[in-house]
Amino acid sequence: MPNVARWPWQTGRTRAGGSHVASVVVSVTVRAPAKVNLHLGVGPPRGDGFHELATVFQAVSLYDEVTVEAADEFSIEIDGEADGVPLDASNLAARAVFALAEAVGLPPNVKVSIRKAIPVAGGMAGGSADAAATLVACDALWQTDLGTDALHDLAAALGSDVPFCLHGGTALATGRGERLTRVLAKGVYHWVFAVAETGLSTALVFAELDRIRGSSLVLEPQVPPDLMTALRAGEPRRLASLLYNDLQAATLHLRPALRRTIEAGRDGHALGTVICGSGPTIAMLVAGSAEAVELVSALSGSGSCRTVYRAHGPVAGARVVS
Ligand code: C5P
């Protein structure tokens, strides 16, 4: 049974027949991908509570699917890997509906149905993917003429990873993760993701990193040029040796048992392993699809994680599928 929430929504501003809206379609389904950070450099904390990042995202073929349907009032339901996803106004997909409705002057009267496959609080941008998919779905449902830049700005206001989930591919991100530059990446990268029993709060992991760093000098983060060269050349082995995450020490401190998962990945011949974002999911890069199947089977029998997924990247960002 899906989790369902419904509540009346008061809009402050409703524009009748505004120039942004041409006509109304009935239902739109969009899927949006998970992400892995190939390199995640974290700078010192900023005045606004965020940290300056230098990261390379890759979108991978593990998708959440969001359907929005015209309705008399706002409601949201979630199916699949949904434990721990809030069903109130703090839900990122709900916030995406309200933000876009506000921007185009429409009441947020849609039924949002989310089919989750991306682990919740797993460091793979599951909530951000739902927000990106919802923005694209409502944009299509309401046939707005907002354009890519305005959608990007709404996405950035919702969360640091939401703009990347809109765009997909492989991208260098700076700022708090919302400033994107496309990266040239040749070939297909095969991944195995080991998902932990329970999720981790991103804010908690960043706070733990600050605690570990204490008063030591933290330099502005940078992505090593070798990583870009490996991606341009399409060399998974070289890329594997360059996978890096500044949050890894903090995540491992909060979840020491993840070391066993990383060991199991190495024993299963992963070319390289890295914690996905703030974790606790562990990303393992492998040489090809046959190696991925073998690693999935080894990890499944290792008892070191809750579940295991196979995916490839890069893939496109949030796209309408029907
Ligand atoms: O932007 P998002 O809502 O995904 O961020 C969640 C939390 O992660 C933030 O509230 C902040 O504590 C932390 N964060 C950060 N620096 C970033 C991105 C996220 O400190 N660049």
Boltz pocket constraint, residues with backbone or C-beta under 6 A from the ligand:
constraints:
  - pocket:
      binder: B
      contacts: [[A, 49], [A, 50], [A, 51], [A, 52], [A, 53], [A, 158], [A, 159], [A, 160], [A, 161], [A, 175], [A, 176], [A, 177], [A, 202], [A, 203], [A, 204], [A, 206]]
      max_distance: 6.0
